[in-house]
Amino acid sequence: MIRWIIFAVLFIVLTIYGFQAIKTVTKQTWVYYVFFIVAFIVVSNFLYQFAISSEGRTLTLEKSYAFGFLLTFMAFNVVLVPILLGEDLIRSAIGLYEKLTTKDANFHLPSRRKFVSQIALGLAAIPFSSLLYGMYRGKYNFRVLNYTLHFDDLPEAFDGYRLTQISDIHSGSFDNKEKIEYAIDLINEQKSDVLLFTGDMVNNKASEMIPWKESFSKLKAKDGKFSVLGNHDYGDYVDWNSPEEKSQNLEDLKQIQKDIGFDLLLNESRYLEKNGERLALIGVENWGTGGFKQVGDLNKATKLIEKNDFKILMTHDPSHWEAEVLKDPNHYHLTLSGHTHGMQFGIEIPGWIKWSPAKWRYKQWAGIYTELGQHINVNRGFGYLGYPGRVGIWPEITVIELKKGSKSA
């Protein structure tokens, strides 16, 4: 109850400040009505979806959009607050000075300046429009990111070998089949040798993937399609009628992955062979820090792998890399992860800036990182979760080409 009271107070304060800026800029009363009607609809829908709806903890499409519109409206007002609050402090100081330096016994607060509110509204329009765009177009703005990685000990037969990685499908959030079909065609157009999926096929329930099975069954790779589970695949974030129901959900998801054509690696390994040479593909179950499920077992997954094998590891959560993988006696040449989504919000200009709030939680949050002669790629995710959109951190299809020799060679 306390958190809802805090939320209500925060929402009211932000809304009042937003109205102050609008009131200063225009005297059209219909604009005021529109502003408050929008505020009422946004907060009412959010409260209904999250506090009254019978769906419990299940994250539905309706809940995602309720959260998205609330976030958009509050972001608009959050930008206004520091500007208008700063102006209020200045106005109060001026009013106090005038009271102390004049004979007027009354305290007069100077009026708000129109140009300050205009500047504030202009700045507030940036996150407002960006978040709306992220929900309308950004979430399906798929990008293919290409990397070339060099290894001195790569088997000769795999020089030039191409792999495509996707991660965090979150099928329960999808609402546009045409866009998903486009993305699947885009994946197939890469013509990679192998396709690797690094977890979170659904938000919570296996049934979320059923409408999309046929589409994802079209994914192709001549050397196979392999996958691991992510934290959302275990059904830990939804209320179940019984432990048996939850267990059956996981079994159903495993079967769906099999039906689609994925070879699901549950703390297991496979060899990819070519011209008498091979590389080891290892897949662990989810292993994460900060309260996330830890059922990944490197020792179990590599029990059939030889120490000198060239190794590619699939593990959903990138925090696993520094916590266990880097210091493991085995040398994992390339680790593939996802999980972070790049927070679905940030600024990326290649060669200039790469920033997202995700960096405050994860040291490796997007792209390629290298330590101790080992690489990790953190995929920004195929789908989205919570906020039903993406701003600046676009949905990603990763293509990595393996090359033998050093980069300078």
C-alpha positions in Angstrom: 0.0 0.0 0.0 2.8 2.4 0.9 4.4 2.1 -2.6 1.1 3.0 -4.2 0.8 6.1 -1.9 4.3 7.2 -2.9 3.5 6.6 -6.5 0.2 8.7 -6.3 2.1 11.6 -4.6 4.8 11.5 -7.2 2.4 11.4 -10.1 0.3 14.3 -8.7 3.4 16.5 -8.1 4.7 15.8 -11.6 1.3 16.4 -13.2 0.9 19.7 -11.3 4.3 20.9 -12.5 3.5 19.9 -16.1 0.3 21.8 -15.9 2.1 24.9 -14.6 4.3 25.0 -17.7 1.3 24.6 -20.0 -0.7 27.2 -18.2 2.1 29.7 -18.5 2.5 29.2 -22.3 -1.2 29.1 -23.3 -4.5 30.5 -22.0 -6.5 28.0 -24.0 -8.6 26.2 -21.4 -9.3 23.3 -23.8 -5.6 22.5 -23.7 -5.8 22.3 -19.9 -8.7 19.8 -20.1 -6.9 17.7 -22.6 -3.8 17.5 -20.4 -5.8 16.4 -17.3 -7.9 14.0 -19.3 -4.8 12.4 -20.7 -3.3 12.2 -17.2 -6.4 10.6 -15.8 -6.6 8.0 -18.6 -2.9 7.1 -18.3 -2.9 6.7 -14.6 -6.3 4.9 -14.4 -5.3 2.4 -17.0 -2.0 1.7 -15.2 -3.7 1.2 -11.9 -6.3 -1.0 -13.4 -3.7 -3.2 -15.1 -1.3 -3.5 -12.2 -3.4 -3.2 -9.1 -6.9 -4.4 -10.1 -6.6 -6.7 -13.0 -7.1 -10.5 -12.3 -3.9 -11.3 -14.3 -1.8 -11.2 -11.2 1.9 -11.0 -11.9 1.5 -12.1 -15.5 3.0 -9.5 -17.8 0.4 -9.1 -20.6 0.5 -6.9 -23.7 -2.0 -4.6 -22.0 0.2 -4.2 -19.0 3.2 -3.4 -21.1 1.3 -0.6 -23.0 -0.1 0.7 -19.7 3.4 1.0 -18.4 4.7 2.4 -21.6 2.2 5.3 -21.7 2.7 6.0 -18.0 6.5 6.2 -18.5 6.0 8.5 -21.5 3.7 10.9 -19.7 5.9 10.9 -16.5 9.1 11.4 -18.6 7.5 14.5 -20.1 6.8 16.0 -16.7 10.1 14.8 -15.1 12.0 17.0 -17.5 9.9 20.0 -16.6 10.3 19.7 -12.8 14.0 20.7 -12.4 13.6 23.6 -14.8 10.4 25.0 -13.2 11.7 24.2 -9.7 14.8 26.1 -10.4 12.7 29.0 -11.6 10.6 28.8 -8.5 13.7 29.1 -6.3 14.8 32.2 -8.3 11.3 33.7 -8.1 11.2 33.1 -4.3 14.6 34.7 -3.9 13.5 37.7 -5.9 10.3 38.0 -3.9 12.1 37.7 -0.6 14.7 40.3 -1.6 12.0 42.8 -2.7 10.2 42.3 0.7 13.4 43.0 2.6 14.4 46.0 0.6 11.1 47.7 0.3 8.5 49.0 2.7 5.8 46.7 1.3 4.7 44.3 4.1 3.3 41.7 1.7 5.4 39.0 0.0 5.0 39.0 -3.8 6.1 36.1 -5.9 7.0 37.2 -9.4 5.1 35.5 -12.2 6.5 32.7 -14.2 8.3 33.7 -17.3 6.8 32.4 -20.5 10.1 31.8 -22.3 11.3 29.5 -19.5 8.2 27.4 -19.7 8.6 27.3 -23.5 12.1 26.0 -23.2 11.1 23.5 -20.6 8.2 22.2 -22.8 10.6 22.0 -25.8 13.1 19.9 -23.9 10.3 17.7 -22.4 9.0 17.0 -25.9 12.3 15.1 -26.7 11.8 12.1 -24.4 8.1 12.3 -24.9 8.2 11.9 -28.6 11.2 9.5 -28.4 9.3 7.1 -26.1 6.2 7.2 -28.3 8.4 6.5 -31.4 10.0 3.7 -29.5 6.6 2.0 -29.0 5.4 2.7 -32.5 8.5 2.0 -34.6 11.6 1.5 -32.6 10.8 -1.9 -31.2 10.9 -3.4 -34.7 13.8 -1.3 -36.0 16.0 -4.5 -36.5 19.7 -4.0 -37.1 22.3 -6.5 -38.3 25.6 -6.0 -36.5 28.6 -7.6 -38.0 31.8 -8.5 -36.2 35.0 -10.3 -37.2 37.0 -12.0 -34.5 40.5 -13.4 -34.9 41.9 -16.5 -33.2 45.4 -18.0 -33.6 44.1 -21.4 -32.6 41.0 -21.5 -34.7 40.8 -24.8 -36.6 41.8 -24.1 -40.2 38.5 -25.6 -41.5 36.6 -22.9 -39.6 38.4 -19.9 -41.0 35.7 -17.6 -42.3 33.0 -19.5 -40.4 29.9 -17.4 -39.8 27.5 -17.6 -36.9 24.3 -15.6 -36.3 23.2 -14.9 -32.7 19.8 -13.8 -31.6 18.6 -13.4 -28.0 15.7 -12.4 -25.8 12.8 -13.1 -28.2 10.1 -12.4 -25.6 7.4 -13.6 -27.9 4.7 -12.7 -25.4 5.3 -9.0 -26.2 4.9 -9.2 -30.0 1.9 -7.5 -31.7 2.9 -7.4 -35.4 3.4 -10.6 -37.4 4.5 -8.8 -40.5 7.5 -7.2 -38.7 8.5 -10.5 -37.1 8.4 -12.2 -40.5 10.6 -9.4 -41.8 13.1 -10.0 -39.1 13.1 -13.8 -39.6 13.8 -13.2 -43.3 16.6 -10.8 -42.4 18.2 -13.5 -40.2 18.0 -16.0 -43.0 19.5 -13.5 -45.5 22.7 -13.5 -43.5 23.3 -17.1 -44.7 25.4 -18.0 -41.6 26.7 -21.5 -41.0 25.0 -21.8 -37.6 22.3 -20.0 -35.7 22.6 -19.6 -31.9 19.8 -18.4 -29.6 20.8 -17.3 -26.1 17.6 -17.5 -24.1 14.3 -15.8 -23.1 12.0 -17.2 -25.7 9.0 -16.1 -23.7 8.1 -13.6 -21.0 6.6 -16.2 -18.7 4.5 -18.9 -20.3 5.2 -21.4 -23.1 1.8 -20.7 -24.6 3.1 -17.2 -25.6 5.2 -18.8 -28.3 2.5 -20.9 -29.9 1.2 -18.1 -32.3 4.8 -17.6 -33.5 6.0 -21.2 -33.9 5.3 -21.4 -37.6 7.2 -18.1 -38.2 10.3 -19.1 -36.2 10.3 -22.5 -37.8 11.4 -20.8 -41.0 14.8 -19.9 -39.5 17.6 -21.7 -41.4 21.3 -22.5 -40.8 23.1 -25.3 -42.6 25.0 -26.6 -39.6 22.0 -26.3 -37.2 20.1 -24.1 -34.8 21.1 -24.3 -31.1 19.6 -22.6 -28.0 19.8 -22.2 -24.2 17.3 -21.1 -21.6 17.1 -17.6 -20.1 15.7 -16.5 -16.8 12.2 -15.8 -18.1 11.9 -19.3 -19.7 11.5 -21.0 -16.3 8.2 -19.3 -15.4 9.5 -17.7 -12.2 7.7 -14.4 -12.7 4.1 -15.6 -12.8 1.7 -17.2 -10.3 1.0 -20.9 -10.9 -1.7 -23.1 -9.5 0.8 -25.8 -8.5 4.5 -26.7 -8.8 3.4 -29.4 -11.3 1.8 -26.7 -13.6 5.0 -24.7 -13.5 7.1 -27.7 -14.3 4.8 -28.7 -17.2 5.2 -25.2 -18.6 8.9 -25.6 -18.8 8.5 -29.0 -20.5 6.1 -27.5 -23.0 8.6 -24.7 -23.8 11.3 -27.3 -24.4 9.0 -29.2 -26.8 8.2 -26.0 -28.6 11.9 -25.2 -29.1 12.3 -28.7 -30.5 9.4 -28.3 -32.8 10.9 -25.0 -34.1 14.1 -26.9 -34.8 16.4 -25.7 -32.0 18.7 -28.1 -30.3 18.3 -27.0 -26.7 21.5 -27.3 -24.7 20.8 -27.9 -21.0 24.3 -27.8 -19.5 25.4 -29.8 -22.5 27.8 -29.6 -25.4 27.9 -30.4 -29.1 30.7 -30.6 -31.7 30.5 -28.8 -35.0 32.6 -30.7 -37.5 34.1 -29.6 -40.8 36.7 -31.2 -43.0 37.9 -33.5 -40.2 38.2 -30.6 -37.7 35.8 -29.4 -35.0 34.9 -26.7 -32.6 33.0 -27.2 -29.3 29.6 -25.6 -28.7 28.6 -25.4 -25.1 25.3 -24.3 -23.6 24.5 -23.8 -20.0 21.2 -23.1 -18.2 20.7 -19.7 -16.7 23.3 -18.4 -14.3 22.9 -14.8 -13.1 23.8 -12.5 -10.2 21.5 -10.2 -8.3 18.8 -12.7 -7.5 18.5 -14.4 -10.9 18.3 -18.2 -11.2 21.7 -20.0 -11.0 21.3 -23.5 -12.5 24.1 -23.2 -15.1 26.8 -25.8 -14.6 30.0 -25.3 -16.6 31.6 -28.5 -15.3 28.6 -30.6 -16.3 28.3 -28.9 -19.7 32.0 -29.5 -20.5 32.4 -33.1 -19.3 32.7 -34.4 -22.8 34.9 -31.5 -24.0 38.7 -31.6 -24.3 40.8 -28.8 -22.8 42.4 -27.9 -26.1 39.1 -27.7 -28.1 38.1 -24.3 -29.6 35.1 -23.4 -27.5 32.0 -21.3 -28.0 29.9 -20.9 -24.9 26.2 -19.9 -24.8 25.1 -18.5 -21.5 22.1 -16.1 -21.2 23.3 -13.7 -18.5 26.6 -11.8 -19.1 27.4 -11.5 -15.4 28.2 -15.3 -15.6 31.3 -14.3 -17.7 33.3 -12.5 -15.1 31.8 -14.5 -12.2 32.8 -17.9 -13.5 33.7 -18.2 -17.1 36.9 -16.1 -17.3 38.5 -17.8 -14.3 37.4 -21.3 -15.3 40.4 -23.7 -16.1 38.9 -24.1 -19.6 39.7 -21.3 -22.1 36.3 -20.2 -23.6 37.3 -18.4 -26.8 33.9 -16.8 -27.4 31.0 -16.4 -25.0 27.5 -15.4 -26.3 25.0 -13.7 -24.0 22.0 -11.5 -24.0 19.7 -10.6 -21.1 20.4 -6.9 -20.7 18.4 -5.7 -23.7 20.7 -2.7 -23.4 17.8 -1.5 -21.2 16.0 -0.8 -24.5 17.0 2.8 -24.1 20.3 4.7 -24.7 22.5 6.5 -27.2 24.8 4.8 -29.6 26.8 6.5 -32.3 29.6 4.1 -33.5 33.0 5.6 -32.7 31.6 8.4 -30.6 29.3 7.3 -27.8 27.8 4.2 -26.3 25.6 4.8 -23.3 22.6 3.2 -21.6 21.4 3.0 -18.0 22.2 -0.7 -18.4 25.9 0.1 -17.8 25.1 0.9 -14.1 23.9 -2.7 -13.6 26.1 -4.7 -16.0 29.8 -4.2 -16.8 29.3 -6.0 -20.1 25.9 -4.8 -21.4 26.1 -4.6 -25.2 28.5 -5.6 -27.9 32.0 -7.2 -27.9 34.2 -7.2 -24.8 37.7 -8.9 -24.5 39.6 -9.9 -21.4 42.4 -12.5 -20.9 42.3 -13.4 -24.6 38.6 -14.3 -24.4 35.7 -12.6 -26.0 32.0 -12.1 -25.0 29.3 -10.7 -27.2 26.2 -9.3 -25.4 23.3 -9.2 -27.8 20.9 -6.3 -27.3 17.9 -8.6 -27.8 15.4 -9.4 -30.5 12.3 -8.5 -28.6 11.4 -6.3 -25.7 9.9 -6.5 -22.2 8.2 -4.1 -19.9 8.3 -0.9 -21.8 6.9 -2.0 -25.2 9.5 -0.2 -27.3 13.1 0.7 -27.9 14.8 4.1 -28.1 18.4 4.3 -29.4 19.1 0.6 -28.5 17.6 -1.2 -31.4 16.7 -4.9 -31.7 19.7 -6.8 -32.8 20.8 -9.6 -35.1 24.4 -10.4 -34.6 26.7 -11.9 -37.2 30.1 -13.0 -36.1 32.8 -14.2 -38.6 35.6 -16.3 -37.1 39.0 -15.8 -38.7 42.2 -17.7 -38.1 45.3 -15.6 -37.2 45.8 -12.3 -35.5 43.9 -9.2 -36.5 47.1 -7.4 -37.7 48.1 -10.4 -39.9 
